[in-house]
Amino acid sequence: MLTEFLDQLFQSGQVKLATARPLAVAETGAIDRLKQEESAWRSDFPGDAPPFSLDAAYWAASLTYRLAQFFAARDLPAEAVHRDLSEPCPVSNSDLSAIYSVDLTFRYLPDIYRLAVARAAADPLIAELMRLADSWPLSSPGIPPGEFRESSVQHFLGQQNFERLYVDRVLDAKAFGLLDEPRLQAIAEATCGTHFAEIRDRLPRPPLSQ
């Protein structure tokens, strides 16, 4: 089930789900598909990518699959949504390998969020998506930040490859409020060139000193 889901996700971004049942066992085919996608993604990554964490990637792929199931099966109870999406990642979200590896599938989280919000603002799926977005901010521009987003961003600040990718995604999502670090604003300015003047007034401003 997961293997077919990943094939559809990576090829077109559009998926069809045959069942609402959670995954029962690890799928060798899904592991191979993640390795294949990671190899292609590594060649496009801005700069040197960290080592691939299969454990983190498979965990994220499983959660992305479950997110899609919960979106499609609207009758599943909110308790199940929270329970099934609260399984912790086997690798810390401060680990660069984990941040890089979960992004293979978590980069689709903003798409799921937009679909969920358009359907029903009170959907319990939205709260879980925002929680995941706070923990994995590289993958999440386009999802409104919560109270923990800023601290999670700190995990990859200073890593130019991650910063560049993050800024590109923030600009694409027009989520300029996420550019609250001077170094991120500098990357945005270098990326946008003369067009940066168009967004400068929409950037966060430092708090007034007391």
LOZATOR-14864 format. One record per residue (C-alpha): x, y, z. Coordinates in steps of 0.5 Angstrom, whole numbers, padded with zeros to 4 digits, always signed. Each point is the difference from the previous one (the first is absolute). Layout:
<pts>
XYZ ...
</pts>
This chain:
<pts>
+0000+0000+0000 +0005+0005+0002 +0005-0002-0006 -0006+0002-0005 -0002+0006+0004 +0008+0003-0001 +0000-0002-0007 -0006+0004-0001 +0002+0006+0004 +0007+0000-0003 -0002+0000-0007 -0006+0004+0000 -0002+0003+0007 -0007-0003-0001 -0002-0006+0004 -0005-0005+0000 -0001-0004+0007 -0004-0007+0000 +0000-0001+0007 -0001+0004+0007 +0004-0005+0004 +0007+0002+0003 +0006-0004-0002 +0001-0006+0003 +0007-0002-0002 +0006+0003-0003 +0001+0000-0008 +0006-0002-0004 -0003+0003-0006 -0001+0007+0004 +0007+0000+0003 +0003-0001-0007 -0004+0005-0003 +0002+0005+0005 +0007-0002-0001 -0001+0002-0007 -0003+0006+0001 +0005+0002+0005 +0005-0001-0005 -0003+0005-0005 -0002+0005+0005 +0008+0000+0002 +0002+0002-0007 -0005+0006+0000 +0002+0002+0008 +0003+0007+0000 +0007-0002+0002 +0002-0006+0004 -0005-0004+0003 +0001-0004+0007 -0001-0007+0001 -0006-0004-0002 -0004-0002+0006 -0005-0006-0003 -0003+0000+0007 -0002+0007+0000 -0002+0000-0007 -0005-0006+0001 -0003+0002+0006 -0002+0007-0004 -0002-0004-0006 -0005-0004+0005 -0002+0006+0003 -0002+0003-0007 -0003-0006-0002 -0005+0000+0006 -0001+0008-0001 -0002-0001-0006 -0005-0006+0002 -0003+0005+0006 -0001+0005-0006 -0004-0005-0004 -0004-0004+0005 -0003+0006+0004 -0004-0005+0004 +0006-0002+0004 +0000+0003+0008 +0004+0005+0002 +0003-0004+0005 +0003-0005-0005 +0003+0006-0004 +0003+0003+0006 +0003-0007+0002 +0002-0002-0006 +0004+0006-0002 +0003+0001+0007 +0005-0006-0001 +0007+0003+0001 +0005+0000-0005 +0006-0005+0001 +0005+0006-0001 +0000+0007+0003 -0002+0005-0004 +0006+0004+0002 +0004-0005-0004 +0002+0003-0007 -0001-0007-0003 -0007-0001+0003 -0002+0007-0003 +0003-0002-0007 -0003-0007+0000 -0007+0002+0003 -0001+0005-0006 -0001-0005-0005 -0007-0001+0002 -0001+0006+0005 +0001+0005-0006 -0007-0002-0002 -0003+0003+0007 -0002+0007-0002 -0004-0003-0006 -0004-0005+0005 -0001+0006+0005 -0003+0004-0006 -0005-0005-0002 -0002-0001+0007 -0001+0007+0002 -0004+0001-0007 -0004-0006+0003 -0002+0002+0007 +0004+0005+0004 -0002-0004+0007 +0003-0007-0003 +0004-0003+0005 +0005-0002-0005 +0002+0008+0000 +0003+0000+0007 +0004-0006-0002 +0003+0003-0006 +0002+0006+0004 +0003-0004+0005 +0004-0004-0005 +0002+0007-0004 +0003+0003+0007 +0004-0006+0001 +0003-0001-0007 +0000+0007-0003 +0004-0001-0006 -0006-0004-0003 -0005+0005+0002 +0000+0007-0003 -0007+0001-0001 -0003-0002+0006 -0001+0005+0005 +0005-0001+0006 -0001-0001+0007 +0003+0001+0006 +0006-0005-0001 +0002+0002-0007 +0005+0005+0001 +0004-0005+0005 +0000-0005-0005 +0002+0004-0006 +0007+0001+0005 +0002-0007-0002 +0002+0001-0007 +0002+0008+0001 +0007+0001-0002 +0000-0006-0005 +0000+0004-0007 -0003-0006-0004 -0006-0001+0005 -0001+0008+0000 +0000+0001-0007 -0006-0005-0001 -0004+0002+0006 +0000+0007-0003 -0002-0002-0007 -0006-0004+0003 -0002+0006+0004 +0001+0005-0006 -0004-0005-0004 -0006+0000+0005 +0001+0007+0001 +0000-0001+0008 +0005+0006+0001 -0002+0000+0007 +0005-0006+0001 +0006+0004-0002 +0001+0003+0007 +0008-0002+0000 +0004+0005-0003 +0004-0005-0003 -0006-0003-0004 -0002+0007-0002 +0007+0001-0003 -0001-0007-0004 -0007+0003-0002 +0003+0006-0002 +0006-0003-0004 -0005-0005-0003 -0005+0005-0002 +0005+0006-0003 -0004+0006-0002 -0007-0003+0002 +0002+0000+0007 -0002+0007+0001 -0008-0003-0001 +0000-0004+0006 +0005+0004+0005 -0006+0003+0003 -0003-0007+0001 +0005-0003+0004 +0000+0000+0008 +0004+0006+0003 +0004-0001+0007 -0004+0001+0006 +0002+0007+0003 +0005+0000+0006 -0003+0001+0007 
</pts>
